[in-house]
Amino acid sequence: MSQSNRIFDDLGRLMNEAAGVADGVRREVETVVKAQAQRIVNDMELVKREDFDALRELVQVQGEEIDALRKEIAALRGDKPAT
């Protein structure tokens, strides 16, 4: 009976060690994949979302300013306002 318990104890310990090793391998693979993905993204020279949003807002404001200046120029020239 004690021999049987010892076998099961050894088997349980072996399975726990295997699970620990598998978890370590999983973490290592995740680290490598994340590093590779980050390298690919950096190589693509993608713009950050914050930079894109800031530039979009700036372009929108400038577009509104251009429209206002066009209307002002048209008024000074006496042109009919464009619709």
Phi, psi and omega in degrees: 000316180292328177296319179294318178296322180294321178297315180294322177298314179296319179295319178296318178296318179297319179292321177296318178295319179296321178295321178296317178295317180297321178294320177297318178295318179300315179296321179294318178296317177301317180297316180294317181295317179298318180296318180294316179297319179297320178296318180296315179297318179295323179293332181282349179054048179286150179272146179285151183301319181298319179294319179298313180298319179296317180293320179298317179296318179298316180296320179297315179298317180294324176298318177295320178296320179296316178299317179297318179293322177298318179295320179295317179296317179297321179294321179293325179280341183084017178287159173288141179294136178281145180257000000 
